[in-house]
């Protein structure tokens, strides 16, 4: 059973999300919070698998709460999915930098929300290619926007050629399912490769892999 914490300052929104999630056999809402401060407290109490986090709330914003939750060692297994009104909102990038595993627009359809919850629990990230590029453009220091030689990057030394290939695709926003299609491998094999890369590079999630791939020159900003 996947436990979900719903965070939104509107009670009606929380009630709607609870009804939708609790109707699924493998999902259950284990807690609710109406602001960021309370979200952190409840997360520490119920240890959810996933937090659906509203960004803009009157008392305690979702960004600070995301940073607190992902930075808590006791909540290392908890994934945060940010809910936002605009895909161009800079808060999306900030949330991802703070450790969120992805984002959803608030006009999402029910199947997309349910799939998003299952996706992040499976170890993937909701990271569109255009967002991956914006991450690189926004966070990389100017000196790294040239063309460093990935062969000299110590971080990449332990990766095999196959893993470097997969890291390149991940940095361009590919999901595990897309990796499987691109490389003619099974979904399970793609997931295993990504998990090994995360472990070897001591990266928390795909966002960190994106930044590393661009910083080392494995992928460049055209």
C-alpha positions in Angstrom: 0.0 0.0 0.0 1.3 3.4 -1.0 0.8 6.1 1.7 0.1 9.6 0.5 0.2 12.9 2.4 -2.0 15.6 0.8 -0.9 19.2 1.4 -3.1 22.1 0.2 -4.5 25.1 2.0 -8.0 24.5 0.5 -10.0 21.9 2.4 -12.2 21.1 -0.6 -9.1 20.3 -2.7 -7.8 18.0 0.0 -11.1 16.2 0.2 -11.2 15.8 -3.5 -7.7 14.3 -3.6 -8.5 12.0 -0.7 -11.6 10.6 -2.4 -9.7 10.0 -5.6 -6.7 8.4 -4.0 -8.6 6.3 -1.5 -10.6 4.8 -4.3 -7.5 3.0 -5.6 -6.7 -0.4 -4.2 -3.0 0.3 -3.8 -3.1 3.9 -2.6 -4.2 5.4 0.7 -4.2 9.0 2.1 -2.3 8.7 5.4 -2.5 12.4 6.3 -3.4 15.9 5.4 -1.9 19.3 6.0 -3.1 22.9 5.2 0.3 24.6 5.2 4.0 23.9 4.8 4.9 24.0 8.5 2.2 21.4 9.4 3.1 19.4 6.3 6.6 18.8 7.8 5.2 17.8 11.2 2.7 15.4 9.7 5.2 13.9 7.4 7.5 13.1 10.3 4.5 11.5 12.1 3.0 9.3 9.4 6.1 8.7 7.2 4.3 8.8 3.8 5.7 7.3 0.6 4.6 10.4 -1.4 3.7 14.0 -0.5 1.5 15.9 -2.9 2.7 19.4 -2.1 0.9 22.7 -3.0 3.4 25.5 -3.6 1.6 28.7 -2.7 0.0 28.6 0.7 -0.7 31.5 3.1 1.1 29.9 6.1 4.3 28.1 5.3 5.0 27.7 1.6 5.5 24.3 -0.1 9.0 25.0 -1.2 10.4 25.4 2.3 8.4 22.3 3.3 9.8 20.3 0.4 13.3 21.2 1.4 12.7 20.2 5.0 11.2 16.9 4.1 13.7 15.9 1.5 16.5 17.0 3.8 15.4 14.9 6.8 17.3 11.6 6.9 14.4 9.9 8.6 12.2 10.8 5.6 14.8 9.6 3.0 12.2 7.3 1.4 9.5 9.9 1.1 9.0 11.4 -2.4 7.6 14.9 -3.0 5.4 15.8 -6.0 4.8 19.5 -6.3 1.4 20.8 -7.5 1.6 24.1 -9.4 -0.6 26.2 -11.5 2.0 27.0 -14.2 4.6 24.8 -15.9 6.8 27.9 -16.5 6.7 28.8 -12.8 10.2 29.2 -11.4 9.0 27.6 -8.3 9.0 24.3 -10.2 12.8 24.5 -10.6 13.3 25.6 -7.0 11.2 22.6 -5.8 13.2 20.2 -7.9 16.5 21.7 -6.6 15.1 21.2 -3.1 14.6 17.5 -3.8 11.1 17.2 -5.3 10.8 14.2 -7.5 8.6 16.0 -10.0 5.6 18.3 -10.5 2.0 18.2 -11.7 0.0 21.1 -13.1 -3.2 21.7 -11.1 -5.3 21.1 -14.1 -4.2 17.4 -14.1 -6.6 14.7 -15.0 -7.2 11.9 -12.4 -5.3 9.2 -14.2 -2.2 11.5 -14.5 -2.2 12.1 -10.8 -2.5 8.4 -9.9 0.2 7.5 -12.4 2.4 10.2 -11.0 2.2 8.8 -7.5 3.1 5.3 -8.7 5.8 6.6 -10.9 7.8 8.4 -8.1 7.4 5.4 -5.8 8.9 3.2 -8.5 12.0 5.4 -8.4 11.4 7.6 -11.5 10.9 11.3 -11.7 8.3 13.4 -13.4 10.9 15.4 -15.4 9.9 16.7 -18.9 12.8 17.3 -21.3 12.3 21.0 -21.4 12.5 21.1 -17.6 15.7 19.2 -17.7 17.2 21.8 -20.0 15.9 24.6 -17.8 17.6 23.0 -14.8 20.9 23.0 -16.5 20.5 26.6 -17.8 19.4 27.9 -14.4 21.7 26.1 -12.0 25.0 25.5 -13.8 27.8 28.0 -13.1 28.8 30.1 -16.2 32.2 28.3 -16.4 30.5 25.0 -17.0 28.3 26.1 -19.9 31.2 25.6 -22.3 32.3 22.2 -23.3 34.3 20.5 -20.5 35.7 17.0 -21.3 33.6 14.3 -19.6 36.6 12.0 -19.9 38.4 14.0 -17.3 35.5 14.2 -14.9 36.3 12.1 -11.8 32.6 11.7 -11.0 32.1 9.6 -14.2 35.1 7.3 -13.8 33.2 4.5 -12.3 30.5 4.3 -14.9 30.5 1.8 -17.8 29.9 2.9 -21.4 26.3 1.7 -21.1 25.7 3.7 -18.0 27.2 6.8 -19.6 24.8 6.3 -22.5 21.8 6.0 -20.1 22.9 8.9 -18.0 23.0 11.0 -21.2 19.4 10.0 -22.0 18.2 10.6 -18.5 19.7 14.1 -18.6 17.6 14.7 -21.7 14.5 13.8 -19.8 13.9 10.2 -20.7 11.8 8.1 -18.4 12.5 4.4 -17.7 9.9 3.4 -20.1 11.4 5.6 -22.8 14.9 4.3 -22.0 13.6 0.7 -22.6 12.2 1.7 -26.0 15.3 3.7 -27.1 17.8 1.0 -26.0 15.7 -2.1 -26.8 15.8 -3.4 -23.3 13.1 -4.3 -20.7 11.6 -1.7 -18.4 13.1 -3.7 -15.4 16.6 -3.5 -17.0 16.3 0.2 -17.5 15.2 0.7 -13.9 18.2 -1.4 -12.7 20.7 0.6 -14.8 19.3 4.0 -13.4 19.4 2.7 -9.9 23.0 1.6 -10.2 23.9 5.0 -11.7 22.2 6.8 -8.8 24.1 4.6 -6.3 27.5 5.0 -8.0 27.1 8.8 -8.2 25.6 9.1 -4.7 22.7 11.1 -6.3 19.3 11.3 -4.6 17.3 11.5 -7.8 17.2 12.2 -11.5 17.4 16.0 -11.0 20.9 15.6 -9.5 21.8 13.3 -12.5 20.7 16.0 -14.9 22.9 18.6 -13.2 25.9 16.3 -13.0 25.6 15.3 -16.7 25.6 18.9 -17.8 28.3 20.0 -15.4 30.7 17.3 -16.5 30.1 18.0 -20.2 28.5 14.6 -20.9 25.5 16.7 -22.1 25.9 20.2 -23.3 23.6 23.2 -23.6 23.4 23.9 -27.4 
